[in-house]
Amino acid sequence: MKSKEEKDSSEEGEPDYISQVRIPPYGITRFEKARLIGLRWLELAQGAKPMVEVHPGDSLIDIARREVETGILPLHVRRHLPDGTYCDIPLKVLIEAERQLRKRIRQL
């Protein structure tokens, strides 16, 4: 039997990203986001092509932030557990899980 949350997400036709994140927190943390933005900024500074539309006046940090927040980068976040194991979670899954959580909170 599915819970109410699972029914809601399956009715909309969108997958349940929250259940794909095995190690909480279910969204991306501010520390993970900062590290990914810094990593992408460095790549852009070294000549990588942006994966989002560049607007006039955008700095490299603005472009990197927009790329991370849209989840289009092919990156994974590695989360470690106290027992030494870890789980690699795709950036897109973390971003979509965070959006779903915010959407559910707004519905309350």
Stockholm file with secondary structure:
# STOCKHOLM 1.0

chainA/1-108         MKSKEEKDSSEEGEPDYISQVRIPPYGITRFEKARLIGLRWLELAQGAKPMVEVHPGDSLIDIARREVETGILPLHVRRHLPDGTYCDIPLKVLIEAERQLRKRIRQL
#=GR chainA/1-108 SS CCCHHHHHHHHTTCCCSGGGCCSSCSSCCHHHHHHHHHHHHHHHHTTCCCSSCCCTTCCHHHHHHHHHHHTCSCCEEEEECTTSCEEEEEHHHHHHHHHHHHHHHHHC
#=GC SS_cons         CCCHHHHHHHHTTCCCSGGGCCSSCSSCCHHHHHHHHHHHHHHHHTTCCCSSCCCTTCCHHHHHHHHHHHTCSCCEEEEECTTSCEEEEEHHHHHHHHHHHHHHHHHC
//
